[in-house]
């Protein structure tokens, strides 16, 4: 019988009371099979139900009390002690597996945090060497205003120079006319 792939990651995560990232890890580790249809990841309903039952059994076993009140008399048989020790060993092993899985999850999260911290420090160093845009715009605006003022002063100086040249030309022409008129009166008189 073929598996029915009709459960989304989100529905499976909600049903199992875990995150979608954990679902992704289960897919990656092969605990859950999947099919990708139209860019959607669909999981096998039977596998999700089995995993839910395993979780329920595990939680039920963890919640049950395994240690009985000890009897002050030494009438406990060796078989009961062996069963109790075996049961305790199984519980410890399951706790260890859960602990290992949580440890892997923490390790993956720590890797992500480390990569993000590296990116943050890279961006901070880039920011330190950059000029802030408002400061750059302010400096650019000040430079434009200064340039306009200098061009205005240059225009004023050019105008003053033209006026001085014109005054000097008029003075030279008047002087020449005065010299010619004076020379004419001297020669005539």
C-alpha positions in Angstrom: 0.0 0.0 0.0 1.4 3.4 -1.0 1.6 6.2 1.5 -0.7 9.1 1.3 1.2 12.4 1.3 -1.4 14.9 2.4 -0.2 16.5 5.6 1.6 19.9 5.4 4.6 20.6 7.6 2.6 23.2 9.6 -0.2 20.8 10.3 2.2 18.1 11.3 4.1 20.4 13.6 0.9 21.6 15.3 -0.4 18.0 15.7 2.9 16.9 17.2 3.3 20.1 19.3 6.8 20.8 17.8 8.2 23.5 15.5 8.4 23.3 11.7 12.2 23.4 12.0 12.0 20.2 14.0 9.8 18.7 11.3 12.5 19.7 8.8 15.2 18.0 10.9 13.1 14.8 11.1 12.8 14.9 7.3 16.6 15.5 6.9 17.3 12.6 9.4 14.9 10.3 7.5 12.4 10.0 10.4 9.7 11.4 8.1 9.4 10.9 4.3 8.0 13.6 2.1 6.9 14.6 -1.4 7.2 18.0 -2.8 4.2 19.0 -4.8 3.8 22.5 -6.3 6.5 23.9 -4.0 4.7 22.5 -1.0 6.3 19.8 1.2 3.7 17.1 2.1 4.3 14.4 4.7 2.8 10.9 5.0 -0.1 10.9 7.3 0.7 7.4 8.6 4.2 8.5 9.6 2.9 11.6 11.4 0.4 9.4 13.3 3.1 6.9 14.2 5.4 9.6 15.5 2.5 11.1 17.5 1.9 7.7 19.1 5.6 7.4 19.9 5.6 10.8 21.5 2.5 10.0 23.5 4.0 6.6 24.7 7.3 8.3 25.6 5.5 11.1 27.6 3.3 8.5 29.2 6.3 6.4 30.3 8.0 9.5 31.6 5.0 10.5 33.6 4.5 7.1 35.2 6.1 6.4 38.5 8.7 3.7 38.3 10.0 3.7 41.9 7.7 1.9 44.4 7.8 2.6 48.0 10.5 0.3 49.4 9.5 -2.3 51.9 11.5 -2.2 55.1 11.7 -6.0 55.1 14.2 -7.6 52.8 11.5 -9.8 51.1 11.9 -8.2 47.7 12.9 -10.8 45.2 15.9 -10.6 42.9 13.6 -10.7 39.9 11.7 -7.6 41.0 15.0 -5.8 41.6 16.2 -6.8 38.1 13.0 -5.7 36.5 13.2 -2.4 38.3 16.8 -1.9 37.3 16.0 -2.8 33.7 13.1 -0.4 33.7 15.2 2.4 35.1 17.9 1.7 32.5 15.3 2.0 29.7 14.0 5.2 31.1 17.5 6.6 31.5 18.3 5.6 27.9 15.2 7.4 26.6 16.0 10.4 28.6 19.5 10.3 27.2 18.1 10.1 23.6 15.9 13.1 24.3 18.8 14.9 25.8 21.0 14.1 22.8 18.3 15.4 20.4 17.9 18.6 22.3 21.7 19.0 22.4 21.8 18.7 18.6 19.1 21.3 18.3 21.0 23.6 20.6 24.2 23.0 18.6 22.5 23.9 15.4 21.0 27.1 16.9 24.5 28.0 18.3 25.9 27.6 14.8 23.3 29.9 13.4 23.9 32.4 16.2 27.6 32.3 15.6 27.1 33.0 11.8 24.8 35.8 12.6 27.2 37.3 15.1 29.9 37.2 12.4 27.7 39.0 10.0 26.8 41.6 12.6 30.5 42.3 13.3 31.2 42.5 9.5 28.4 45.0 9.1 29.5 47.0 12.1 33.0 47.3 10.7 31.6 48.4 7.3 29.4 51.0 9.0 32.3 52.4 10.9 34.2 53.1 7.7 31.2 54.6 5.9 30.1 58.3 6.0 26.5 58.6 7.1 24.3 59.6 4.3 22.9 62.7 6.1 26.4 63.9 6.9 27.5 63.3 3.3 24.4 65.2 1.9 25.1 68.0 4.4 28.7 68.3 3.3 27.7 68.1 -0.3 25.1 70.9 0.2 27.7 73.0 2.1 30.2 72.5 -0.8 27.6 73.6 -3.4 26.7 76.7 -1.4 30.4 77.6 -1.0 31.0 77.1 -4.7 28.0 79.4 -5.5 29.4 82.0 -3.1 32.9 81.8 -4.7 31.4 82.0 -8.2 29.4 85.1 -7.1 32.6 86.7 -5.7 34.4 85.9 -9.0 31.6 87.5 -10.9 31.8 90.6 -8.7 35.6 90.8 -9.0 35.4 90.4 -12.8 32.8 93.3 -12.9 35.1 95.4 -10.7 38.1 94.7 -12.9 36.1 95.6 -16.0 35.0 98.9 -14.4 38.6 99.6 -13.4 39.8 98.9 -17.0 37.1 101.1 -18.4 38.0 103.9 -15.9 41.7 103.5 -16.8 40.9 103.6 -20.5 38.7 106.7 -20.1 41.5 108.3 -18.0 44.1 107.4 -20.6 41.9 108.8 -23.4 41.1 111.9 -21.5 44.8 112.3 -20.7 45.7 111.9 -24.4 43.0 114.3 -25.5 44.3 116.8 -22.9 47.9 116.4 -24.0 46.9 116.8 -27.7 44.8 119.9 -26.9 47.6 121.3 -24.7 50.2 120.5 -27.4 47.9 122.2 -30.0 47.6 125.4 -27.9 51.4 125.4 -27.2 52.2 125.1 -30.9 49.7 127.7 -31.9 50.6 130.2 -29.3 
